[in-house]
Amino acid sequence: MKFGNLLIAGLITGSIYAAFAVCIAVWYRVSNILNLAVGDFAMIGALGVDNLMRVKHWPLGAAVAATVGTVAATAYVYDRVVLRLAQDGRRRQEGIVITFFFTFALSFFIDGVAKVLFGTDVHAAPPLWSGNSLTFASGLHVARAGILVLAFAAIVGALFTLYIRYTLSGKAIEACGENYLGARIVGIDNRKYRRIIFVVTAILAAVFGILESPITGYTFSSGATISFTGFIAAAYGGFQKPGRAAVAGVAIGVLEALLGGYVSGQHADTLLYAILAALVLIRPSAMGLETAVGG
C-alpha cells in the first residue's frame, strides 16, 4: 500500500499547490500582477493562530477570526496604499516592474515582521479536526487535516469556477484580464475587482495555512516556498487559466510525493525542480512567462 499512501499524500500536497496556483492565476487575470506574497499570507495564518493560542492563550475561534481579519486588513491597506499608486496613478507602472516587484517586496516585508513576532522555530496552528489518522481498506492512512485541506481546496476551486463562468462580475474579471484599458472604457472598475480578489485570495491563503500547518509545520520563511511552487503551477496555466493551474498544482504534488517515496526523500525537491525545468526546456510554450512579463 506504499503507492496508495504516497498518492494520497501527493494529492493533499498537490491540492495545496493547486489552491495557491489558482489564487495567483485569478488575481493575475484581473490585475496583470503576480501575487508572490500569497504563501506569506498562509504563513501568517498558521503562525498567527498558533501564537495567539500558545502564547496569548486565546480561544481557537477568536484566534482564527483575529488572524484572518488582520490578513484581510493588511491586503486591503496594501492595495489602497501601494498598488493604487502603482496602477491607478498618472504614471501607471507596466511590465516586469509591476508584475514582480510590488508583491515580491510585500513578501519580504511579511517575512521580516513574522521573524520578529514569531521567531525562527517551526510552529503550527492546532488541528481543527483532532484525532488519529483515518484508516481505510488495505492500510490506506489519511490525516484528518489532509481531508480538511482536500475538501477546502475542492470547494474553493468549484466556487471560483462557477463565479468566473456564470456571474456577471466573473465575466467582468475576465474582461479586466483580457484588456485593462478596454474594460475601463466600457465602465468596468478594474480597481474594485483587483482589490476584492486580492483580499479574498489573502483570506483563502490564511485559511489554507491554518488547515494545512498541522501536517507540515511553518516557519517565518515557509511562505516563499509555497508561493514559488504555486507560481510554477500557475505558469503552466499561462497565469490566466485557473483550471489548468490547479491541474498542474495537483500533478506537481503527486510527482513530489512519488519522488520522495521511490527515489530519494532527501533530494525530492531538487529532483522535482530539475524535472520541471527540463519540461520547460522541452516545451517552453507551456509556460506563460511572456504574457506575465509583458504586463
Secondary structure as UniProt FT lines:
FT   HELIX           2..31
FT   TURN            36..37
FT   HELIX           38..54
FT   HELIX           60..78
FT   HELIX           79..83
FT   HELIX           84..88
FT   HELIX           97..101
FT   HELIX           102..118
FT   STRAND          134..136
FT   HELIX           137..139
FT   STRAND          140..142
FT   HELIX           144..166
FT   HELIX           168..178
FT   HELIX           180..185
FT   TURN            186..187
FT   HELIX           190..216
FT   TURN            220..221
FT   HELIX           222..235
FT   TURN            236..240
FT   HELIX           242..262
FT   HELIX           268..282
FT   HELIX           284..286
FT   HELIX           289..294
//
